[in-house]
Amino acid sequence: MNIHKNARLTPLRREEMALSVIEGALSQAHAARVYGVTAKIVARWVERYKVEGRAGMVDRSSRP
């Protein structure tokens, strides 16, 4: 997998972030501040983790 050089989150960090929100250790807003992303991004990764588990944490193509 190619990680973008400016990517804030790797799949492992995405999983860590999602689990911290799901388990109640962090709110979405606090997780956004800690991980340097927006609350919308946190919500996206949390939802993907709930639906797909660890497999959902990998990058997806943004090509049309």
N, C-alpha and C positions, 0 to 999 in steps of 0.2 A: 504494500500500500504506500502511496506517495502522500506524505503529510506536507501540506502547504507550509512554506517557510515562515509565514506570519500567523499560522493557526494558533489560536489561544488554547484550544483543547485537543488533546489526543483522545483516541477511543478509551483509553484507560482513565483519563481524567474526566471524560464525559460520564463514564459509569460511576466513578467516585462521586461526582456532583449529583447525579440522579439519585443514587442511593442515599446520600446525605439529606436530600429533600424528602424522599419517600419515607425514610426512617424517622423524620422529624428533627434531625439534628440542626438543619438550617431551613429557613423560609426561602421561598424562591427569590425574594428581593435580596436577602443576605447572601445567598449562593451566587447571585449575579455579581455582587460587589466583590466577593472573595475570588471568584474565578475570572473576573474581568470581562464579563459578557452582559447582555441585556436580560431582563426577566423573561422576555419573549423567547430567547434562545434557551434559557433554563427550562421553561415550560415545554419546549419542543423536545429536548433530550429526555426529560422526565417521562413524557408521554410515550416516546419511542421505546424507552426502557420498559415501561409497564406493558406495552404491547408485544415487543419483540425480544426483550431480555438483552443479554450481552451482544447478541448478533445485530441488534439495532443501533449499536454505537459506532459502527463503521461509516465512513464517508459514502455518500451516494453521488452519482454523477449529476451534474447540473445542466448537462447538455439537453437541448430541446429534442 
